[in-house]
């Protein structure tokens, strides 16, 4: 999955498609992981800005791309959960 995301970002593609199968019993854990990833990326961004640790600061376009990816995964997992 990461290769698909990276290739789309590097090519400047606004949309991409990737298929991943998540067994029904793992949907709750996958959804929780998406929520945690979203929270951790936000925490890291805030920490980097507040601590002047520019080495860990992501450019806005990269942050937006990952945020969109996680949001789409979360939406699909929520739909699968029913």
matplotlib code that plots the C-alpha trace (Angstrom):
import matplotlib.pyplot as plt

x = [0.0, 2.8, 4.3, 1.0, 0.6, 4.2, 4.1, 0.9, 2.3, 5.6, 3.7, 1.4, -1.7, -4.7, -6.4, -5.2, -6.7, -5.5, -7.2, -6.6, -8.7, -9.3, -10.9, -14.2, -12.8, -9.9, -12.0, -12.4, -8.6, -7.9, -10.3, -8.8, -5.3, -6.5, -7.8, -4.5, -2.4, -4.4, -3.9, -0.2, 0.5, -1.3, 0.7, 4.0, 3.2, 2.3, 5.4, 7.7, 6.2, 6.4, 9.9, 11.5, 12.4, 12.1, 13.7, 10.4, 8.1, 6.2, 5.4, 1.7, 1.1, 2.5, 0.4, -2.7, -2.0, -1.6, -4.6, -6.7, -5.4, -6.1, -9.6, -10.5, -9.4, -11.3, -14.5, -14.3, -13.6, -16.6, -18.8, -17.5, -18.3, -21.9]
y = [0.0, 2.4, 2.1, 3.1, 6.1, 7.2, 6.8, 8.8, 11.5, 11.7, 11.8, 14.6, 12.5, 13.9, 10.5, 6.9, 3.5, 0.6, -2.5, -4.0, -6.7, -6.5, -9.5, -8.7, -9.5, -7.1, -4.1, -2.6, -2.8, -1.3, 1.5, 2.2, 2.2, 4.8, 7.0, 6.6, 7.3, 10.5, 11.6, 10.7, 12.6, 15.7, 15.4, 15.0, 18.1, 20.2, 19.0, 19.8, 23.3, 24.1, 22.7, 24.2, 20.6, 21.5, 18.2, 16.4, 19.0, 17.7, 20.1, 21.1, 19.1, 15.9, 16.4, 17.0, 13.9, 11.6, 13.1, 12.4, 8.9, 8.1, 9.8, 7.7, 4.5, 5.4, 6.1, 2.7, 0.9, 2.6, 1.6, -2.0, -2.1, -1.2]
z = [0.0, 0.9, -2.6, -4.2, -1.9, -2.4, -6.2, -6.5, -4.3, -6.2, -9.5, -8.2, -8.7, -6.8, -6.8, -6.7, -6.2, -4.1, -2.9, 0.5, 2.1, 5.9, 7.4, 9.2, 12.6, 12.1, 11.0, 14.6, 15.2, 11.7, 12.4, 15.8, 14.1, 11.6, 14.4, 16.4, 13.3, 12.6, 16.3, 16.3, 13.0, 14.6, 17.8, 15.9, 13.8, 16.8, 18.6, 15.6, 15.3, 19.0, 19.6, 16.4, 15.4, 11.7, 10.7, 11.7, 10.1, 7.1, 4.3, 4.1, 0.9, 2.5, 5.6, 3.5, 1.4, 4.4, 6.1, 3.0, 2.8, 6.5, 6.2, 3.2, 4.9, 8.0, 6.0, 4.2, 7.4, 9.1, 6.2, 6.4, 10.2, 9.3]

ax = plt.figure().add_subplot(projection="3d")
ax.plot(x, y, z, "-o")
ax.set_aspect("equal")
plt.show()
